[in-house]
Structure formats: C-alpha cells, structure tokens
Amino acid sequence: MKTFCMLTLMITVTAVVGCSDGNNNDAAPVANAEPTGKQYIAASEPTDAMPVGDAREAAEDQQTVTLVGTIGGSREPFVDGLAAFTIVDPKVPYCAAEEGCPTPWDYCCTQDQVKDNIATVKIVDEAGKPVEDDARTLLGVKELSTVVVQGTAQRDDEGNLTVAANKIFVRGPE
C-alpha cells in the first residue's frame, strides 16, 4: 500500500510541475529495440480496449480492465526504478513537433484536459508485485507510444486510476 501511495504521489507531483518552459532540449530516451520483458507483452492487440477518460468514469476498484492510452501527461511520465508510467486518453491532443515544443508528451498545451484523462500503469509480476525495472527497457516503449494495457483497476479516494497491468500491447506507428 505504501508503494501505491508513493507512486500516486509521485505521479501527481510530476503532473503538476511537468509542463516544460521550452528551455530544455533533452531528447526522449529511445525505446529498446528488443524488449527484455517479453512475458508482459501481448502477442496481439486485446479487443474492447476502453479509452482512459472512459475508464476513469466507469472502472471500479479491483475490476479487470483493458485500456488504451498514449504514454505521457507530464515531462517525466516514467517512474524511476519501477516499470510504471502514465497514459493519457488518445483523444487529448499533444503538441506537434512543428510547434517547437521540446517535450510534446507533457501535454503542456492541453493540461486542463489531462486531469480527467490520465491513468497510472504499473507492470506487476504473477504475485501482483510491481516490477522493479525501467519500462522503456522492459517493454520497448517511449514517450508518446500508444499502448493497450490489461490488468486490475485500483482507485484511490481522490478518484485517480491506476492499472496493475500484467499484459501490454504496443501499437505500431500510425
């Protein structure tokens, strides 16, 4: 429970301060071409995936869910030391490269829409424990990757949604 509370707190703080001031030229980490966590990667895209915004409204605590979202929502959507990250409903637009935004995955132009359309995803093992590995290396994902995740919904008192996911499908470029 402490890990879940800390994870939620870290994501909330990151989302609040995540909007870039445009002075940072850090490039997004490159996704690993050969993911190390193949046991967590679905061979085919699960059907009936629910967008993040709909899931925030409908998903109940401990319900099995399948969500689709885009990795982002803050300047640092990945959690250090855990295979965890935030996803945003695909309907929420992010800044385009031609707009000059160095970190389009922080949704700084549409932060007002992110609040109700974001969820935390933490990859868990067979015992339900969070996997202590970098999600980018484990799953071959990066900022703005569109993913479909399957797992168990976890709700907190503020209505935030976390998915303890045991399977993920990474969509190809659209």
MARLO-293402 format. One line per field, with one value per residue: residue in three letters; y, x, z of N, C-alpha, C in turn. Coordinates in nm, 3 decimals. Layout:
% MARLO-293402
rest	(ala | ...)
n_y	(Y | ...)
n_x	(X | ...)
n_z	(Z | ...)
ca_y	(Y | ...)
ca_x	(X | ...)
ca_z	(Z | ...)
c_y	(Y | ...)
c_x	(X | ...)
c_z	(Z | ...)
//
This chain:
% MARLO-293402
rest	(met | lys | thr | phe | cys | met | leu | thr | leu | met | ile | thr | val | thr | ala | val | val | gly | cys | ser | asp | gly | asn | asn | asn | asp | ala | ala | pro | val | ala | asn | ala | glu | pro | thr | gly | lys | gln | tyr | ile | ala | ala | ser | glu | pro | thr | asp | ala | met | pro | val | gly | asp | ala | arg | glu | ala | ala | glu | asp | gln | gln | thr | val | thr | leu | val | gly | thr | ile | gly | gly | ser | arg | glu | pro | phe | val | asp | gly | leu | ala | ala | phe | thr | ile | val | asp | pro | lys | val | pro | tyr | cys | ala | ala | glu | glu | gly | cys | pro | thr | pro | trp | asp | tyr | cys | cys | thr | gln | asp | gln | val | lys | asp | asn | ile | ala | thr | val | lys | ile | val | asp | glu | ala | gly | lys | pro | val | glu | asp | asp | ala | arg | thr | leu | leu | gly | val | lys | glu | leu | ser | thr | val | val | val | gln | gly | thr | ala | gln | arg | asp | asp | glu | gly | asn | leu | thr | val | ala | ala | asn | lys | ile | phe | val | arg | gly | pro | glu)
n_y	(-0.119 | 0.123 | 0.159 | 0.198 | 0.435 | 0.610 | 0.599 | 0.710 | 0.967 | 1.058 | 1.062 | 1.249 | 1.485 | 1.511 | 1.553 | 1.801 | 1.980 | 1.932 | 2.069 | 2.192 | 2.462 | 2.527 | 2.566 | 2.344 | 2.106 | 1.832 | 1.513 | 1.259 | 0.941 | 0.664 | 0.396 | 0.055 | -0.167 | -0.441 | -0.563 | -0.652 | -0.769 | -0.981 | -1.154 | -0.990 | -0.873 | -0.856 | -1.074 | -1.008 | -0.736 | -0.664 | -0.691 | -0.467 | -0.244 | 0.025 | 0.377 | 0.596 | 0.816 | 0.731 | 0.505 | 0.617 | 0.722 | 0.497 | 0.258 | 0.039 | -0.015 | -0.284 | -0.406 | -0.592 | -0.459 | -0.324 | -0.095 | 0.180 | 0.405 | 0.691 | 0.720 | 0.957 | 1.286 | 1.428 | 1.592 | 1.397 | 1.104 | 0.844 | 0.626 | 0.627 | 0.339 | 0.162 | -0.035 | 0.154 | 0.407 | 0.695 | 0.719 | 0.882 | 0.965 | 0.888 | 1.078 | 1.328 | 1.598 | 1.635 | 1.854 | 1.931 | 1.849 | 2.052 | 2.275 | 2.356 | 2.255 | 2.106 | 1.888 | 1.726 | 1.526 | 1.610 | 1.744 | 2.018 | 2.218 | 2.141 | 2.084 | 2.122 | 1.939 | 1.698 | 1.620 | 1.480 | 1.266 | 1.082 | 0.809 | 0.593 | 0.341 | 0.043 | -0.213 | -0.543 | -0.843 | -1.205 | -1.242 | -1.009 | -0.800 | -0.488 | -0.453 | -0.408 | -0.241 | -0.053 | 0.074 | 0.144 | -0.010 | -0.267 | -0.299 | -0.184 | 0.073 | 0.428 | 0.784 | 0.904 | 0.664 | 0.457 | 0.251 | -0.056 | -0.176 | -0.443 | -0.533 | -0.491 | -0.260 | 0.003 | 0.217 | 0.533 | 0.747 | 0.998 | 0.952 | 0.887 | 0.677 | 0.376 | 0.119 | -0.205 | -0.374 | -0.671 | -0.740 | -0.593 | -0.423 | -0.285 | -0.044 | -0.004 | 0.257 | 0.514)
n_x	(0.082 | 0.201 | 0.380 | 0.203 | 0.073 | 0.295 | 0.369 | 0.141 | 0.150 | 0.396 | 0.339 | 0.132 | 0.260 | 0.452 | 0.286 | 0.173 | 0.392 | 0.498 | 0.487 | 0.672 | 0.909 | 1.012 | 1.284 | 1.438 | 1.628 | 1.636 | 1.641 | 1.398 | 1.425 | 1.538 | 1.340 | 1.394 | 1.501 | 1.475 | 1.275 | 1.309 | 1.122 | 0.948 | 0.748 | 0.548 | 0.441 | 0.181 | 0.091 | -0.089 | -0.314 | -0.533 | -0.890 | -1.173 | -1.072 | -1.079 | -1.089 | -0.880 | -1.011 | -1.282 | -1.254 | -1.173 | -1.412 | -1.583 | -1.458 | -1.428 | -1.287 | -1.062 | -1.163 | -1.131 | -0.967 | -0.923 | -0.732 | -0.668 | -0.413 | -0.191 | 0.149 | 0.247 | 0.168 | 0.305 | 0.623 | 0.805 | 0.701 | 0.764 | 0.835 | 1.106 | 1.298 | 1.085 | 0.865 | 0.666 | 0.434 | 0.261 | -0.046 | -0.235 | -0.560 | -0.622 | -0.770 | -0.700 | -0.517 | -0.166 | 0.121 | 0.250 | 0.552 | 0.631 | 0.541 | 0.735 | 0.773 | 0.972 | 0.912 | 0.664 | 0.507 | 0.435 | 0.201 | 0.162 | 0.017 | -0.242 | -0.307 | -0.531 | -0.714 | -0.595 | -0.613 | -0.859 | -0.826 | -0.619 | -0.416 | -0.237 | -0.005 | 0.118 | 0.342 | 0.302 | 0.417 | 0.356 | 0.278 | 0.160 | 0.321 | 0.490 | 0.701 | 1.042 | 1.200 | 1.308 | 1.054 | 1.089 | 1.304 | 1.218 | 0.975 | 1.007 | 0.910 | 0.837 | 0.808 | 0.500 | 0.433 | 0.169 | -0.031 | -0.193 | -0.327 | -0.372 | -0.523 | -0.574 | -0.795 | -0.723 | -0.844 | -0.816 | -0.893 | -0.926 | -1.020 | -0.838 | -0.695 | -0.526 | -0.367 | -0.288 | -0.102 | -0.066 | -0.026 | 0.071 | 0.023 | 0.196 | 0.123 | 0.196 | 0.355 | 0.133)
n_z	(0.000 | 0.075 | -0.135 | -0.349 | -0.268 | -0.262 | -0.531 | -0.654 | -0.541 | -0.646 | -0.921 | -0.929 | -0.837 | -1.038 | -1.259 | -1.196 | -1.196 | -1.442 | -1.692 | -1.956 | -1.980 | -2.218 | -2.243 | -2.222 | -2.381 | -2.380 | -2.522 | -2.590 | -2.431 | -2.619 | -2.726 | -2.640 | -2.884 | -2.862 | -2.641 | -2.294 | -2.130 | -2.226 | -2.132 | -2.045 | -2.263 | -2.490 | -2.756 | -2.953 | -3.022 | -2.760 | -2.756 | -2.735 | -2.590 | -2.363 | -2.378 | -2.180 | -2.049 | -2.043 | -1.885 | -1.642 | -1.559 | -1.547 | -1.449 | -1.174 | -0.846 | -0.829 | -1.054 | -1.356 | -1.632 | -1.965 | -2.121 | -2.346 | -2.429 | -2.452 | -2.383 | -2.157 | -2.033 | -1.847 | -1.796 | -1.723 | -1.766 | -1.691 | -1.416 | -1.205 | -1.135 | -1.132 | -1.335 | -1.450 | -1.554 | -1.689 | -1.872 | -2.126 | -2.242 | -2.581 | -2.724 | -2.635 | -2.746 | -2.815 | -2.826 | -3.146 | -3.325 | -3.500 | -3.371 | -3.205 | -2.951 | -2.711 | -2.553 | -2.624 | -2.509 | -2.258 | -2.271 | -2.239 | -2.363 | -2.334 | -2.068 | -1.904 | -1.998 | -1.947 | -1.678 | -1.624 | -1.786 | -1.751 | -1.646 | -1.425 | -1.498 | -1.378 | -1.414 | -1.315 | -1.151 | -1.148 | -0.886 | -0.825 | -0.754 | -0.803 | -1.088 | -1.071 | -1.272 | -1.556 | -1.753 | -2.020 | -2.111 | -2.039 | -2.181 | -2.429 | -2.490 | -2.527 | -2.465 | -2.584 | -2.706 | -2.809 | -2.620 | -2.526 | -2.239 | -2.006 | -1.704 | -1.349 | -1.211 | -0.987 | -0.750 | -0.588 | -0.302 | -0.413 | -0.663 | -0.857 | -1.108 | -1.124 | -1.301 | -1.239 | -1.428 | -1.622 | -1.877 | -2.186 | -2.490 | -2.754 | -2.979 | -3.326 | -3.525 | -3.632)
ca_y	(0.000 | 0.239 | 0.176 | 0.253 | 0.574 | 0.685 | 0.607 | 0.807 | 1.098 | 1.096 | 1.092 | 1.374 | 1.595 | 1.523 | 1.611 | 1.941 | 2.060 | 1.874 | 2.147 | 2.243 | 2.605 | 2.542 | 2.585 | 2.216 | 2.039 | 1.689 | 1.425 | 1.146 | 0.818 | 0.577 | 0.266 | -0.059 | -0.241 | -0.577 | -0.555 | -0.761 | -0.824 | -1.042 | -1.219 | -0.890 | -0.817 | -0.933 | -1.107 | -0.936 | -0.630 | -0.706 | -0.627 | -0.393 | -0.152 | 0.144 | 0.495 | 0.630 | 0.902 | 0.648 | 0.416 | 0.696 | 0.738 | 0.373 | 0.146 | 0.029 | -0.073 | -0.428 | -0.454 | -0.621 | -0.359 | -0.312 | 0.047 | 0.230 | 0.540 | 0.736 | 0.746 | 1.100 | 1.353 | 1.511 | 1.595 | 1.269 | 1.010 | 0.716 | 0.626 | 0.569 | 0.220 | 0.075 | -0.041 | 0.230 | 0.528 | 0.745 | 0.722 | 0.983 | 0.928 | 0.926 | 1.192 | 1.453 | 1.629 | 1.683 | 1.950 | 1.873 | 1.886 | 2.180 | 2.384 | 2.393 | 2.204 | 2.001 | 1.773 | 1.724 | 1.429 | 1.669 | 1.799 | 2.150 | 2.300 | 2.090 | 2.029 | 2.124 | 1.817 | 1.580 | 1.585 | 1.380 | 1.168 | 1.024 | 0.694 | 0.538 | 0.198 | -0.021 | -0.353 | -0.629 | -0.983 | -1.303 | -1.226 | -0.878 | -0.703 | -0.405 | -0.494 | -0.307 | -0.229 | 0.061 | 0.032 | 0.162 | -0.127 | -0.386 | -0.310 | -0.122 | 0.188 | 0.560 | 0.886 | 0.908 | 0.531 | 0.422 | 0.117 | -0.117 | -0.247 | -0.526 | -0.552 | -0.466 | -0.119 | 0.041 | 0.354 | 0.592 | 0.831 | 1.115 | 0.909 | 0.855 | 0.540 | 0.305 | -0.017 | -0.303 | -0.443 | -0.788 | -0.751 | -0.467 | -0.431 | -0.157 | -0.022 | 0.048 | 0.396 | 0.531)
ca_x	(0.000 | 0.289 | 0.432 | 0.094 | 0.055 | 0.411 | 0.360 | 0.036 | 0.202 | 0.500 | 0.276 | 0.058 | 0.357 | 0.511 | 0.185 | 0.153 | 0.508 | 0.555 | 0.484 | 0.805 | 0.919 | 1.066 | 1.428 | 1.505 | 1.644 | 1.660 | 1.571 | 1.332 | 1.503 | 1.500 | 1.288 | 1.480 | 1.453 | 1.445 | 1.231 | 1.354 | 1.009 | 0.856 | 0.635 | 0.445 | 0.399 | 0.077 | 0.125 | -0.183 | -0.385 | -0.657 | -1.011 | -1.258 | -0.997 | -1.152 | -1.003 | -0.852 | -1.116 | -1.399 | -1.220 | -1.174 | -1.552 | -1.657 | -1.388 | -1.438 | -1.171 | -1.041 | -1.224 | -1.039 | -0.987 | -0.833 | -0.729 | -0.578 | -0.367 | -0.062 | 0.240 | 0.273 | 0.091 | 0.398 | 0.756 | 0.869 | 0.592 | 0.814 | 0.874 | 1.239 | 1.308 | 0.968 | 0.805 | 0.542 | 0.426 | 0.125 | -0.102 | -0.339 | -0.660 | -0.577 | -0.845 | -0.638 | -0.406 | -0.039 | 0.185 | 0.320 | 0.693 | 0.645 | 0.504 | 0.855 | 0.770 | 1.073 | 0.857 | 0.521 | 0.438 | 0.389 | 0.068 | 0.157 | -0.084 | -0.377 | -0.305 | -0.665 | -0.783 | -0.522 | -0.654 | -0.966 | -0.798 | -0.487 | -0.411 | -0.104 | 0.009 | 0.235 | 0.354 | 0.316 | 0.450 | 0.250 | 0.237 | 0.099 | 0.422 | 0.543 | 0.828 | 1.145 | 1.280 | 1.267 | 0.954 | 1.140 | 1.387 | 1.137 | 0.865 | 1.039 | 0.822 | 0.892 | 0.706 | 0.406 | 0.393 | 0.030 | -0.031 | -0.315 | -0.286 | -0.472 | -0.490 | -0.675 | -0.810 | -0.708 | -0.892 | -0.788 | -1.001 | -0.942 | -1.072 | -0.731 | -0.698 | -0.401 | -0.389 | -0.183 | -0.109 | 0.018 | -0.006 | 0.071 | 0.044 | 0.246 | 0.080 | 0.296 | 0.332 | 0.008)
ca_z	(0.000 | 0.078 | -0.270 | -0.429 | -0.227 | -0.308 | -0.676 | -0.685 | -0.504 | -0.742 | -1.049 | -0.912 | -0.832 | -1.171 | -1.348 | -1.161 | -1.235 | -1.562 | -1.815 | -1.990 | -2.008 | -2.353 | -2.240 | -2.205 | -2.509 | -2.360 | -2.614 | -2.526 | -2.440 | -2.729 | -2.682 | -2.667 | -3.000 | -2.818 | -2.502 | -2.207 | -2.055 | -2.322 | -2.064 | -2.021 | -2.390 | -2.558 | -2.894 | -3.039 | -2.951 | -2.695 | -2.808 | -2.642 | -2.505 | -2.325 | -2.363 | -2.041 | -1.994 | -2.014 | -1.773 | -1.518 | -1.519 | -1.531 | -1.384 | -1.029 | -0.780 | -0.844 | -1.178 | -1.466 | -1.736 | -2.080 | -2.155 | -2.449 | -2.398 | -2.503 | -2.272 | -2.141 | -1.930 | -1.770 | -1.857 | -1.688 | -1.744 | -1.641 | -1.275 | -1.186 | -1.052 | -1.148 | -1.468 | -1.431 | -1.634 | -1.704 | -2.007 | -2.147 | -2.342 | -2.716 | -2.778 | -2.589 | -2.837 | -2.762 | -2.917 | -3.261 | -3.333 | -3.570 | -3.280 | -3.132 | -2.813 | -2.697 | -2.479 | -2.654 | -2.425 | -2.132 | -2.297 | -2.175 | -2.429 | -2.303 | -1.932 | -1.847 | -2.042 | -1.899 | -1.541 | -1.625 | -1.892 | -1.725 | -1.554 | -1.399 | -1.528 | -1.319 | -1.456 | -1.198 | -1.178 | -1.119 | -0.746 | -0.810 | -0.706 | -0.911 | -1.146 | -1.048 | -1.393 | -1.636 | -1.851 | -2.156 | -2.141 | -2.020 | -2.276 | -2.558 | -2.510 | -2.502 | -2.461 | -2.696 | -2.754 | -2.779 | -2.563 | -2.474 | -2.119 | -1.938 | -1.564 | -1.246 | -1.174 | -0.847 | -0.732 | -0.458 | -0.251 | -0.499 | -0.792 | -0.951 | -1.159 | -1.151 | -1.352 | -1.212 | -1.556 | -1.642 | -2.022 | -2.259 | -2.634 | -2.803 | -3.116 | -3.418 | -3.567 | -3.708)
c_y	(0.126 | 0.267 | 0.241 | 0.400 | 0.660 | 0.704 | 0.711 | 0.948 | 1.146 | 1.136 | 1.225 | 1.493 | 1.618 | 1.589 | 1.759 | 2.027 | 2.020 | 1.960 | 2.214 | 2.393 | 2.632 | 2.560 | 2.455 | 2.146 | 1.891 | 1.609 | 1.312 | 1.024 | 0.731 | 0.444 | 0.156 | -0.139 | -0.383 | -0.573 | -0.677 | -0.830 | -0.889 | -1.109 | -1.121 | -0.834 | -0.911 | -0.954 | -1.034 | -0.835 | -0.683 | -0.628 | -0.552 | -0.303 | -0.023 | 0.263 | 0.535 | 0.714 | 0.824 | 0.559 | 0.492 | 0.715 | 0.606 | 0.264 | 0.154 | -0.038 | -0.225 | -0.489 | -0.483 | -0.526 | -0.375 | -0.167 | 0.074 | 0.373 | 0.566 | 0.771 | 0.894 | 1.156 | 1.443 | 1.508 | 1.463 | 1.165 | 0.874 | 0.731 | 0.557 | 0.447 | 0.125 | 0.074 | 0.022 | 0.361 | 0.575 | 0.740 | 0.823 | 0.932 | 0.975 | 1.046 | 1.327 | 1.483 | 1.672 | 1.775 | 1.876 | 1.925 | 2.022 | 2.300 | 2.426 | 2.347 | 2.091 | 1.876 | 1.763 | 1.627 | 1.488 | 1.736 | 1.939 | 2.241 | 2.260 | 2.031 | 2.028 | 1.999 | 1.690 | 1.529 | 1.473 | 1.268 | 1.102 | 0.907 | 0.652 | 0.389 | 0.149 | -0.167 | -0.436 | -0.772 | -1.074 | -1.291 | -1.091 | -0.770 | -0.620 | -0.452 | -0.379 | -0.304 | -0.107 | 0.013 | 0.045 | 0.042 | -0.254 | -0.408 | -0.252 | -0.004 | 0.318 | 0.658 | 0.888 | 0.773 | 0.510 | 0.276 | 0.074 | -0.203 | -0.325 | -0.545 | -0.523 | -0.319 | -0.103 | 0.187 | 0.405 | 0.685 | 0.954 | 1.079 | 0.880 | 0.707 | 0.490 | 0.167 | -0.100 | -0.399 | -0.563 | -0.815 | -0.614 | -0.497 | -0.292 | -0.145 | 0.032 | 0.192 | 0.405 | 0.623)
c_x	(0.087 | 0.344 | 0.328 | 0.074 | 0.170 | 0.407 | 0.257 | 0.083 | 0.305 | 0.438 | 0.201 | 0.151 | 0.418 | 0.413 | 0.167 | 0.268 | 0.565 | 0.559 | 0.617 | 0.801 | 0.980 | 1.216 | 1.505 | 1.510 | 1.674 | 1.579 | 1.507 | 1.421 | 1.450 | 1.453 | 1.384 | 1.420 | 1.411 | 1.406 | 1.277 | 1.239 | 0.904 | 0.735 | 0.521 | 0.385 | 0.299 | 0.115 | 0.034 | -0.260 | -0.515 | -0.776 | -1.081 | -1.182 | -1.078 | -1.055 | -0.990 | -0.963 | -1.241 | -1.374 | -1.220 | -1.316 | -1.616 | -1.589 | -1.401 | -1.313 | -1.175 | -1.111 | -1.115 | -1.071 | -0.886 | -0.844 | -0.637 | -0.542 | -0.231 | 0.028 | 0.275 | 0.193 | 0.174 | 0.533 | 0.829 | 0.759 | 0.635 | 0.858 | 1.010 | 1.232 | 1.190 | 0.926 | 0.668 | 0.551 | 0.282 | 0.085 | -0.217 | -0.432 | -0.614 | -0.651 | -0.784 | -0.517 | -0.280 | 0.023 | 0.257 | 0.463 | 0.712 | 0.602 | 0.622 | 0.858 | 0.873 | 1.023 | 0.707 | 0.441 | 0.394 | 0.252 | 0.054 | 0.052 | -0.227 | -0.385 | -0.444 | -0.744 | -0.721 | -0.578 | -0.760 | -0.943 | -0.662 | -0.501 | -0.265 | -0.108 | 0.134 | 0.232 | 0.380 | 0.348 | 0.333 | 0.196 | 0.170 | 0.192 | 0.471 | 0.681 | 0.927 | 1.242 | 1.229 | 1.172 | 1.003 | 1.222 | 1.303 | 1.039 | 0.894 | 0.949 | 0.898 | 0.776 | 0.631 | 0.382 | 0.247 | 0.029 | -0.172 | -0.272 | -0.403 | -0.428 | -0.607 | -0.675 | -0.793 | -0.748 | -0.850 | -0.903 | -1.026 | -0.996 | -0.966 | -0.737 | -0.557 | -0.439 | -0.266 | -0.187 | -0.016 | 0.042 | -0.014 | 0.094 | 0.087 | 0.205 | 0.195 | 0.266 | 0.206 | 0.027)
c_z	(0.000 | -0.061 | -0.359 | -0.396 | -0.276 | -0.459 | -0.717 | -0.654 | -0.605 | -0.875 | -1.040 | -0.912 | -0.970 | -1.267 | -1.321 | -1.211 | -1.370 | -1.686 | -1.840 | -2.016 | -2.145 | -2.357 | -2.231 | -2.339 | -2.494 | -2.459 | -2.536 | -2.536 | -2.554 | -2.674 | -2.724 | -2.783 | -2.962 | -2.671 | -2.421 | -2.133 | -2.142 | -2.257 | -2.037 | -2.150 | -2.458 | -2.704 | -2.993 | -2.955 | -2.890 | -2.754 | -2.696 | -2.545 | -2.486 | -2.319 | -2.216 | -1.978 | -1.957 | -1.894 | -1.641 | -1.467 | -1.478 | -1.448 | -1.232 | -0.974 | -0.792 | -0.966 | -1.280 | -1.580 | -1.849 | -2.126 | -2.273 | -2.412 | -2.458 | -2.385 | -2.269 | -2.026 | -1.841 | -1.840 | -1.836 | -1.662 | -1.689 | -1.496 | -1.262 | -1.094 | -1.059 | -1.294 | -1.456 | -1.509 | -1.636 | -1.851 | -2.010 | -2.256 | -2.480 | -2.775 | -2.738 | -2.679 | -2.761 | -2.867 | -3.029 | -3.265 | -3.400 | -3.486 | -3.192 | -2.987 | -2.800 | -2.625 | -2.503 | -2.567 | -2.292 | -2.146 | -2.238 | -2.238 | -2.391 | -2.162 | -1.868 | -1.885 | -1.984 | -1.767 | -1.537 | -1.725 | -1.876 | -1.628 | -1.538 | -1.432 | -1.456 | -1.359 | -1.332 | -1.239 | -1.140 | -0.977 | -0.722 | -0.759 | -0.825 | -0.957 | -1.132 | -1.165 | -1.469 | -1.745 | -1.994 | -2.200 | -2.139 | -2.136 | -2.415 | -2.591 | -2.486 | -2.492 | -2.593 | -2.762 | -2.716 | -2.737 | -2.525 | -2.357 | -2.061 | -1.795 | -1.473 | -1.209 | -1.024 | -0.837 | -0.595 | -0.419 | -0.337 | -0.637 | -0.896 | -0.988 | -1.184 | -1.202 | -1.318 | -1.330 | -1.562 | -1.791 | -2.085 | -2.407 | -2.680 | -2.949 | -3.199 | -3.454 | -3.652 | -3.825)
//
